Amino acid sequence: MIKRPVAKKQSKTTKGARGGKAKPAGKAEPTAPVLDELDLMILQVVDCLKMATVLVPKAALRGSELAKELNQCLAHGYNHLAMYALQEVGRWLEERGKDATLPPDFWRHLADAAKVMELDAFIPYFLGKADGRKKQTWADVEVSLALLARELPADLRARHKHTAKALDAYVLSTGNREEGPNADFMALFDDLFFLITDPQLPVELDDIVWPIIACNTFEIGLTEGVAPMSFAQVWWRDVTPSPKRKAGKGKKTAKKPAKKAAKAKAKTKAPAKKRKSR
């Protein structure tokens, strides 16, 4: 064991390390707080959200009526809900054909925040918008599904055998095709999202799968209990999935709860407006 030298006693006062004015004995120098990993994660998320917020046109915040909600979420540390509110501002602009007013960095900051908070299901939409991809309709989704079934490479078809068969069956079915997700699509979606976000998916298929991503964006779900945790949930799913189901990048839709500190407080929330349809 290394022995530390014992300092000589000084009466009543102690000299500073570099001389100077004597200081009363017994009063230690204030030390800067040491930030642990979770504190740093929170700061990183907050920085991403603040940088994204300053890139939003003030007219969009007013027009979307989300300014108050966003400010409340940021002020109270509800970072997951602040990220969702910013997404909805972007979608509000997208619906009006004005999403080009948001620079790519707006979406990249949201993607970075989602990654730190382990809300990976949001990331494909954010990165697609950062690349300048446009609004899609449900008719585009139906075309996308047919093209994906036809163009899916053999190796991915083998790795996602069950999903590929279910996709083929959906495309060949003559069931009711609504203007929005029907029961068959909802049953297929979790595995389909896992497939289209597979890192091995060829970049040549990015344009094909974009309508599926664009028309099936995610919202924030909260678990029940004294200390609720947040997770990603596709917008049309009313029943809150079990938080035990995992869904990271390209995995199931019910997102694993992220680290408590990075997710921020969830004792109360300013809920975003729910969408009834796309």
Secondary structure, DSSP 8 states (H G I E B T S, - for coil): ----------SSEE--TT--S-EETT----------HHHHHHHHHHHHHHHHHTTS-HHHHHHHT-HHHHHHHHHHT-HHHHHHHHHHHHHHHHHTT-GGGS-HHHHHHHHHHHHHTT-GGGHHHHHHHHTT-----HHHHHHHHHHHHHH--HHHHHHTHHHHHHHHHHHH------SS--HHHHHHHHHHHHHHT-TTS-GGGHHHHHHHHHTS-EEEEE--SSS--EEEEETT--S---TTS---TTS-SS-----HHHH---SS-------S--
